């Protein structure tokens, strides 16, 4: 009688189970859902990792942006901030949403030593920014619009003779009682912080409503929430957020937080024969005479990134050292088109072509 063959030997002599060996299977490409529309006087972009989530996620974003517009728009007569400005000199009860927006704006001012000051509203009006951007652009066809920015050789905007009243420390906000008092003669403008903050809130709302990863861009300020795509979210960084992906700039990826870009080369208009833009230097009450035409920063939130980019434009030549001290990745483009990177921002070509 022959001894039984060992089990291991029998297994080794058996034909393999399953398909023959070969290269590993290629994973199916990720699918995304995209939508774009106009809100807050600018372009809104929504991208999701789950195409099935587009309808509820878009509805959540639209609801969030509408609420922020009703609270924070300087150009709506029925907004909370318009009521605060109209009642300057008296304490006014405000909504919790506006109280949060004002708290962020005052925090930005404190963090930047007043570079990002919410009381520059009167200076913006003096510079001609007295209506919603879309109306300002379309009402004056000869102006330097988004699609045809002024040549960078245009003379720097002059210091406005009629100095606007600025001073964020004079704004009294009581979060407990939801009251705010702005001194007489002051005008609050939340444009330097509210748009990026809206992107943060909208991305959170979209990710929650869609139960997936979400990217929201509001006027080029990007916020992401939820699980990121395998390779991260690709963002093309350039002067004008409306530009095609082939426009001069750099494509980077982010997986969390936000990325903001501030520029004096795009939102420009003509006022009393002079080229103007929307970044105000609170110390002069006039549009900044910039060392930089564009600054981009990545941070834990889009709001924090935008606070840094705006302050960098105001700080001019001191900006690189200040950004390095913050430890944030940053990209700065000089008026001559030369690119400088700070911290962990990926290296880039030395120059960006002038427009």
Secondary structure, DSSP 8 states (H G I E B T S, - for coil): ------HHHHHHHS---SS---S---------EEEEEEETTEEEEEEES-GGGHHHHHHHHHHHHHHHHHHH-TT-TTSHHHHHHHTTTSEEE--HHHHHHHHHHHHHHHHTTTSS-TT-HHHHHHTT--S-HHHHHHH-TTS--STT---TTS------SS-----GGG-EEETTTTEEE--TT-----TTTHHHHHHHHHHHHHHHHHTS-EEEEETTEEEEESS--TT-EEEEE-S-TTS-TTSSSEEEEESSEEEEEEESSSSEEEETTEEEES-EETTTTEE---SEEEEEEEESSHHHHHHHHHHHHHHGGGHHHHHHHHT--EEEEETT-BEEEETTS----SB----
